Amino acid sequence: MKKIAVLGLGTMGGPMASNLLKKGYEVTVYNRTTEKCNPLVAEGAVAAKTPKEAAHGQSLVITMVSNDASINDIYYGENGIFAGVIDGTTIIDCSTISPDLAKKLAADATALDCSFLDAPVTGSKPAAIDGSLVFMVGGDAVTIESQMDVFETLGKKVIPMGENGNGAVAKLAHNTIVGINNVALAEGFAIASKSGIPADAFLDLVKLGSAGSKAAELKGRKIIEHDFTNQFSLALMLKDLKLASSLTDNTGVPAPMLNLAKSMFQSGAAKGYGDEDLSAVVKIYEAYIEQQINGKPLA
């Protein structure tokens, strides 16, 4: 069995590490908030004090953290992953980061005689828990094949995207659609609600009609029940849309819908909804409707 280090034990990384343990892999874990290691240690993992310690001697290192800054923190420096890996280690980053950083990580890994895959995921918390994630992977086909046992433990599908950095690009393009779809769902609910349409009936229509989407399946009930417990946070979606916006600026692709969706999530973050589920973007519409009903000007 491979010796695997998992660094980043948040909403996604924690369940991923747990699934590897259940499959019988020898797992070392690291998280900046050390208390998040405790449940996995109880399941049989070994906790490391630094990224360097976590990575040393492992055949595979998996990282799942929130942003570019966090990646730089755990990969570089005297206590970083690159200071601890040995020749032949494979590194898989499952975070959503900028394509340029993914390419840099790949080049720096290669310089250390290691292999690197940028392999962000889709599926959010429920899929991380039940091992049904979808991986979009940038990197060498031989390296991907060598890690299929791990990918199959954690997910239901691996989609090769080409060279390093392409996994990151695919994730940003994908999450552009996710962000736009969730704003569209919230807007549709607002129109129906303001006109007196029963919410349950409207959700049935959306799911059965041409407006059907994963957003409706995953977030429709959350909107109706006002359950914004976090599966994928509004703040993380905003971060991804900002990265996507930067990518479109660099490539020259027009992205008016992306920019409108980004502005809605920015409004949600400004109102303090960042730590809630991304479906909390509907609260922007709810506030507008309430202000209209009460005759108050929109703030």
C-alpha positions, 0 to 999 in steps of 0.5 A, spaced: 500 500 500 502 507 498 504 511 503 500 518 503 500 524 506 494 529 505 495 536 507 489 541 508 483 537 512 477 542 511 470 541 508 474 536 502 480 534 505 478 531 511 473 526 508 478 525 502 483 523 508 478 518 511 476 515 505 483 513 504 484 510 511 478 506 510 481 503 504 487 501 508 492 506 506 497 508 511 496 516 511 499 522 514 495 528 515 497 535 516 493 542 517 495 548 520 489 548 525 492 542 528 485 540 532 482 538 525 487 532 525 484 529 531 478 525 528 483 522 523 488 520 528 482 517 531 481 513 525 488 511 524 492 517 521 499 519 523 499 527 524 505 531 522 507 538 525 509 541 518 508 540 511 515 538 510 514 532 516 508 530 512 511 529 505 518 526 507 518 519 505 511 518 502 510 515 495 504 520 494 502 527 497 495 530 496 494 537 498 487 540 498 487 548 501 483 554 499 487 559 495 494 560 492 497 564 498 495 557 502 499 553 497 505 557 497 505 557 505 505 549 505 509 548 499 515 553 499 520 555 505 524 550 510 518 547 512 514 546 506 513 540 502 518 541 497 523 541 503 521 534 505 519 530 498 524 525 496 525 523 489 520 519 485 514 522 490 508 524 486 504 530 488 497 531 487 494 538 488 486 538 488 485 545 490 482 550 486 488 555 484 491 559 478 493 556 472 500 559 473 501 557 480 499 550 478 504 550 472 510 553 477 508 547 482 509 542 476 516 545 474 518 545 481 516 538 482 520 536 476 526 539 478 526 535 485 525 529 480 518 528 483 511 528 478 506 533 479 498 533 477 493 539 478 487 535 479 481 539 482 475 536 483 467 537 483 462 535 487 463 539 494 462 536 501 457 530 499 461 527 494 468 528 498 464 524 504 461 518 499 467 518 495 464 520 488 468 526 486 470 528 479 477 529 478 479 534 472 487 533 471 492 536 468 499 532 467 502 526 464 498 520 462 503 515 465 502 519 472 495 519 472 494 512 470 499 510 476 495 513 481 488 511 479 487 506 485 487 513 489 483 516 484 478 511 484 478 511 492 476 518 492 472 519 486 467 516 480 471 519 474 477 522 472 477 526 466 484 528 463 485 535 461 492 535 458 498 538 460 499 541 467 495 547 468 489 545 464 486 542 470 486 548 474 483 552 467 478 547 467 476 548 474 475 555 473 471 554 467 467 549 470 466 554 476 464 560 472 458 556 470 456 553 477 457 561 479 452 563 474 447 557 475 446 559 482 445 566 481 440 564 475 437 559 480 436 565 486 434 570 481 428 565 478 426 563 485 426 571 487 421 572 481 417 566 483 416 568 490 415 576 489 409 573 484 406 568 489 408 562 486 409 556 491 416 555 492 416 547 492 411 547 486 416 552 482 422 547 484 419 542 481 418 545 475 425 547 474 427 540 476 423 537 470 423 543 465 429 546 461 432 550 467 434 544 470 441 543 473 445 541 478 444 548 482 437 546 482 438 539 485 443 541 490 441 548 492 433 548 491 431 545 497 437 549 501 434 556 498 427 553 500 428 551 507 433 557 508 439 552 510 445 555 508 450 550 512 456 550 508 457 545 503 461 550 499 462 557 501 460 563 498 467 566 499 470 560 496 466 561 490 467 568 490 475 566 490 474 562 484 470 567 480 475 572 481 481 567 479 476 566 473 475 573 471 483 574 471 484 568 467 479 571 462 482 578 462 489 574 460 486 570 455 481 576 452 475 572 452 469 576 453 465 574 460 459 579 462 455 573 465 461 571 469 462 579 471 455 579 473 455 573 477 462 575 481 458 582 483 453 578 486 457 574 490 461 580 492 455 583 495 454 577 499 461 577 502 460 584 503 454 583 507 457 577 511 455 571 508 462 569 506 462 563 511 455 560 509 453 556 503 454 559 496 446 558 495 446 564 500 447 568 494 439 568 494 439 573 500 441 578 496 434 578 492 430 576 499 433 583 502 431 587 495 424 584 496 423 585 503 425 593 502 420 593 497 415 591 501 417 595 507 417 601 502 425 602 504 430 604 499 435 599 497 441 600 501 
